[in-house]
Amino acid sequence: MKSLTATYETLTLDEPRPGVVVITLSRPQRSNAMTNTMFAELEHAAEALDAEDDCRVVILTGAGTAFCAGYDLADADDLAGLGALGMLDQQERAARALLAVRSLRAPVIAAINGAAAGGGLSLALAADIRIAAPTAKFNAAFVRIGLSAGDLGTSWLLTRLIGPAHASEICFTGRLVEADEAAGIGLVNSISDHLLDDAIALAERIAQNSPGGVQLSKRALQANLEVSSYAAALELENRGQALLTRSADMPEALNAFKEHRPAVFTGR
């Protein structure tokens, strides 16, 4: 993939299996805390991968012992002096990065290897699937520094993922949620002692399927979180299925089933 040749200051990109790309947040000395450079690079990397038809699944993880500690507090002293419009620009810069990750055509798996705090929790929530190491922990720490949990999509995504009662208690207290509790309330899909290996294995299972089918499944799942009616959901699903029956992958899958062989999907 052409996008893997790009050089980043705060990220590394790797393709451990064909079509499976691992994005690693790479500021381990700062617990992979977010900076404006990281926001810009996340947005660029996500958009570049989205343009790659061969990119089937993206795994997002952190270098060292943390996933992401949120916005780097070493830069936070400047925020109060930005003014209203300056702070809005700062927020929109960060939001574009997370939106680019969430908007990837390919599914995104967050392999959460340690602390995911504040904006790091927001980034984990932007993924489609979350797998946690036993050492992972989560908090919406915004209220502890005088800010709102209505940040970078957290208030929308967390509520839909774990329900308003759990989300409210976690956001109002800013407390830590350990990996076992996170799995129990549905914040993560599973806990793994072999985090990256298991994330790659899951990505390979996804990548074995029709690229168009997976991508339009993701689009339907995300879009139907936002539609207001069952009828609207059906309409969106109907369009997706109609499009996929025009692709080469559906007849290939049917022929493979009849011939008792694995399907060879091309995404065309």
N, C-alpha and C positions, 0 to 999 in steps of 0.2 A: 504494500500500500504506500502511495506517495506520502500520505500524511505522517507516516512513521519516520520519515527522514527529517522532519522539523526538529529544531533544537529549542528547548525551553529552559528557562532559569528555575522554575518552581515545579516542573512536572517531568516525568519520564514516561515514554510510551513504548510498549513491547507487544509482540504478537507471539505468545507461547504456543498457540495452535492456529491453524489456518482459519481466518475469519474472526478470531477471538483477540481483542485488544485489551491490554491492561494499562490503565492510566494510574500512575502512582504519584500522589502528592509528595513532593520531595523537598521538604524543609524540616527534616527530623530534629535539627537543633532547636527549632521553635515549635515542636509538636505539630508541624504542618499547618501552622496558623496562616490565615488568609491575608493576602496583601493585594493591592491594586494590580500588581504584576500577575499574581495568581489568577485573579478574576479575568484579566485580559487573556491569559494563556488558556484557561479553561474554556472560555468562549471560543477562542480560535481553534483549539484542539477538537472540541465537540463539533463545530461547524465543518472542519476539515474531514473528520471521520464520517459525518453525515453525508458527505458527498461521495464517499467510497462505497460502491455497490458490494464490494467484497467484505465489508465490515458487517459481521452478523450479530455479535454480542460485544458489549463493552463492560469491563470490570473496573471498578473504581476502588482504590485502596490507598493506604498511607504508608510512607517509609518510617522505619523505626517502630516505636512502641505506641504511637498515637495514630488515630485516623485523621482527625482535624480538630484543633482546639478553637475554631472559630476565628473571628477577626483578630489580627495581631494587636494586642493591647499596647505594644510599643508604638503603634501609630495612632492610638485612640486619643491621645492628648490633643491632636489637631482637629478632631471632629467638632468639638464645641465652638471652634472659631470659624467654621466654614460658612456660617449663615444658612438660612433656610434653603435657598436655591442650591447652594454648594453642597449641603447635606443630601438634598434630593438627588443631585447628580451622582453623589457617592453611592447612595442606595441603588440607583438605577444601574450603575456600573456593575455592582455585585449581583443584582437581580438578573441582568442579562446573562451572566455566566451560568447561574443555576438554571435559568430557563433554557439555555442552549443544551445543557446536560439532559434535562427532562425531555426536551423536544427531539432528541436523537431518534431516528427511525428504528435503530436497533435497540433491543432491550438493554437496560443498564442494571448490573448487579453491583451493589455496594458490599465489598468485603471489609467489614469494619473490624480492624485489628486492634483497636484501643479506644481511647476517649474520643467521643464525638460530641462536642460542646458548642452551644450557640449556633453560629453559622455552619459549624461542622455537622450538627444535627440536621440543619436545613438541607445540607448537601446530601446526607444519607437519605433523607426523605424524598429527595428529587429522583432517586433511583427507583426502578420498578420492583426490585427484589433486594432484600437485605439479609446477609449472612454475617453473624457476629462470632468473633473469638470469645472464649470464656472470660478474657480480660477486658472485653469491651464494656464501656459505660457511656451513658447518655445524659445530657441535661440541657434544658432550655434556660440558660443562665442569664437571659436578657434582663430580668427584673433585678438581678443582683448588682447590675451596673447602671440602674436607672433607665433602662430601655424596655420596650414592649416585646412580648413574644410574637407580635404581629410583624415578623421579620423574615424576608426571603422565602415566603411561602409556608412557614412553619404553622401559622394559625389555620391555614386551609388544609394542608396535607396531614398534619398530625391528628386533627379532629376527625378526618375521614378514615384515617388508618386505625386509630385505637378508640374512637368515640369521644364525645365531648366531656364526659365526667373525668376520665383518666387524663385527657389532654389538659383540662382546666387545672387539676391538682398539680400536675407536673410543671405547668407553665407558671402558676401562681406562687409555688414554693421555690422553684429553681433547683430542686433537689436532684441528686444523682439517681439514675435508674440503672441497676446492674444488669448484666446480660441475661440472667435467668428470669428476672422480672420482665425484661424487654420481650423475651420469647413468649412469656405467659400472657401478655396483653396484646400481642400481635405487632409490636413495634419492629421485630425482626422475624424472619421466616424460620430461622434455625440457628443453632450454636454449633460451631465446628472447632475441633482441636487441630484440624489440618485446613486452615481457612482458605488459603489461596488455591491449594489443590482441589478442594471441594467446589470452590467458585468456578474454577476452570472446567471441572467435570460437569457441573450444571450448565455452563455456557456451551459445552460441546453437545449436550443433549438438546439444547435449544437450537443450536446451529445445524443439527441433523434434519430439521424440519424445513418446510417451504419458507424461503425468505419473505415472500409476499404475504403468506398466511400469518407469519409471526408479526410482521410489521403492521398489517392491518388489524390484527388482534390487539396489539399495543395501542393503536390509534383509537379503536373502539372502546377499550377499557378506560383510557384517559378521557376521551371525549364524553363518555357516558357518566363520568363523575360530575359533569357540569350541566348536562341537559336536564330539563325540568319535567320531562314526562316519559312514560313507558313508550308512547307512540313515537316520540323523537328518537329514542334509543333504537327501536325497531327499524326506523327509516335509515339511520346511519349504518346499522348492521346489514340491512338489505343491499345497500350500495356496495359495501365492502365485498360481500359474497358474490354479487354480480360481476364486479371487477375481477375477482380471483378466478372465476370460471373461464375468463377469457385468456388467462395466462397459460404458459406451457407446462407449469408445474402440476396443475391439477390432473390433466390426462396422464402425465408421467406417473403420478402417484397411483392412479387407478390401474394403469398397466402393470406397474411394479407389484401391486397387490395381487393381481390376477396371475402374474408370472412368478410369484413367491420369491421376490428379490428385493433388495433395498432400493428405494427411489433415488434417483440422481437429480437433485434440484438445481436449477440454474438461476432462479429469480427473474426469469423473463416471461 
